Amino acid sequence: MHFAMPPRKTSRPPPYAVRNARSSFNPQYLIPRDRLRRVVLAILGFLAAVWTLRWMFGGGGEIGYESAVAGSGAPVVIVTVFDEKADKGWVGRVKRNREEYARRHGYATFFNTTSNYNIKTSPLSWSKVPALRHAMTLHPTSTWFWYLDSTALIANPSVPITSHILSPAKLEKHMIVNEPVVPPDSVIKTFANLKGERIDVVVTQDREGLSVESFAVRRGEWAKYFLDAWFDPIYRNYNFQKAEGHALEHIVQWHGTILAKLALVPQSLINSYAKGADPSQQGHYKSGDLVASFPGCDKGGKRSCDEEMKPYFEEIEKRKGAE
Ligand SMILES: *[C@@H]1O[C@H](CO)[C@@H](O)[C@H](O)[C@H]1NC(C)=O
């Protein structure tokens, strides 16, 4: 099995591409109207029964959490998972960075540590997926769950992610269509003509592929399916070079139903690279961008997130004083 291979181009359109194709098939010609109605009613009844049972006995999905808490009603929950071995002072600063932003716009935050998620021997970065699922059960009345990695900062707290990026109109305006999911030459391209209100996942792409440092998921049944599909043990054990990042690219390319819910937005909207991007590229951080991201600053070696973020923390403080 080789999961990393992008799907091959085929002359036959995939089944999900029939959205616009007008089918000449009409079941009425095959089944008498009355019987058709009875079949449809039976199917609807069966689905209703399944849903009721699921509702009564809980999701029972692989990442099941009991929802007990009444939600905050915040439109956005910012989710960040920290490595428990990380420097406490730095963790505190990064948490404050989100909390101040959240307070300003009426959002909520959700923090936890990697060790609280049972990801066994897979890379710790996988913990973002169950953490999102966890946050969704703790905030059952919130809409958007924005995963913002500990390696990224909110650099311009005056920009509300809701009205500036996540509103249906803004998503329609910003989404990048007909773009290879994995640059430069994946044959699977982002869909055109998607409605903003149907979008459930908002991601960005850097030079190498989809980024998992900053992305948003809309809570709902579909989100549960998406996160469970992503967290599949097969992918966790597959040893993708970029762990959950490559697994995401895999499911997005292979499942047209996921691609049909996905908006690829310009990196500068939610994921500008303060470090590691070519300054001439559009993903590079410039003053005023919502997020400054430092991908890989937590990987040790010569790098330190705290050191790299210091000037940005200072700029944010300065700006606060000037407002
Ligand atoms: C973090 O996760 C653990 C395990 O699920 C849970 O018991 C704990 O309450 C969580 N912490 C927060 C702050 O939500």
The ligand as an SDF file (V2000), in Angstrom:
LIG
                    3D

 14 14  0  0  0  0  0  0  0  0999 V2000
   -7.5560   18.2050   28.8770 C   0  0  0  0  0  0  0  0  0  0  0  0
   -7.8860   16.8860   28.5270 O   0  0  0  0  0  0  0  0  0  0  0  0
   -8.1290   16.0440   29.6340 C   0  0  0  0  0  0  0  0  0  0  0  0
   -8.3440   14.6540   29.1030 C   0  0  0  0  0  0  0  0  0  0  0  0
   -9.3840   14.5970   28.1660 O   0  0  0  0  0  0  0  0  0  0  0  0
   -9.3000   16.5520   30.4450 C   0  0  0  0  0  0  0  0  0  0  0  0
   -9.5090   15.7420   31.5710 O   0  0  0  0  0  0  0  0  0  0  0  0
   -9.0260   17.9690   30.8810 C   0  0  0  0  0  0  0  0  0  0  0  0
  -10.1230   18.5020   31.5380 O   0  0  0  0  0  0  0  0  0  0  0  0
   -8.6790   18.8260   29.6770 C   0  0  0  0  0  0  0  0  0  0  0  0
   -8.3060   20.1600   30.1050 N   0  0  0  0  0  0  0  0  0  0  0  0
   -8.9790   21.2400   29.7170 C   0  0  0  0  0  0  0  0  0  0  0  0
   -8.4520   22.5360   30.2140 C   0  0  0  0  0  0  0  0  0  0  0  0
   -9.9660   21.1880   29.0140 O   0  0  0  0  0  0  0  0  0  0  0  0
  1  2  1  0
  1 10  1  0
  2  3  1  0
  3  4  1  0
  3  6  1  0
  4  5  1  0
  6  7  1  0
  6  8  1  0
  8  9  1  0
  8 10  1  0
 10 11  1  0
 11 12  1  0
 12 13  1  0
 12 14  2  0
M  END
$$$$
